[in-house]
């Protein structure tokens, strides 16, 4: 098996020198803070932060995922969810194009939280 080795529980481990797993990235819609309209934005998870912006090359804003709450929203057949950063009153409203895409993003956010060195002992819970 090239590039990975199996452990006693069947999981695989990366060998040194193997490229890091690429972070989740792609286009989603975000509800704007002031006008409350849905606007497309580029999102990318990296280093336990969710970066976003209007262009793929320059996602200039970010949301800390450490301790953030993630909650799916039931919105008239849309695939929405919220992220509430720990210690913040603000909620970020996001929308995916499909239920599958929504689930992939929510799981990727959870994995970023769990993989962080700053992660508390609490498990990531998707509501």
HELIX and SHEET records of a PDB file:
HELIX    1   1 UNK A   99  UNK A  115  1                                  17    
SHEET    1   A 2 UNK A   4  UNK A   6  0                                        
SHEET    2   A 2 UNK A  12  UNK A  14 -1                                        
SHEET    1   B 7 UNK A  61  UNK A  64  0                                        
SHEET    2   B 7 UNK A  49  UNK A  53 -1                                        
SHEET    3   B 7 UNK A  38  UNK A  46 -1                                        
SHEET    4   B 7 UNK A  25  UNK A  31 -1                                        
SHEET    5   B 7 UNK A  92  UNK A  96 -1                                        
SHEET    6   B 7 UNK A  78  UNK A  84 -1                                        
SHEET    7   B 7 UNK A  69  UNK A  75 -1                                        
END                                                                             
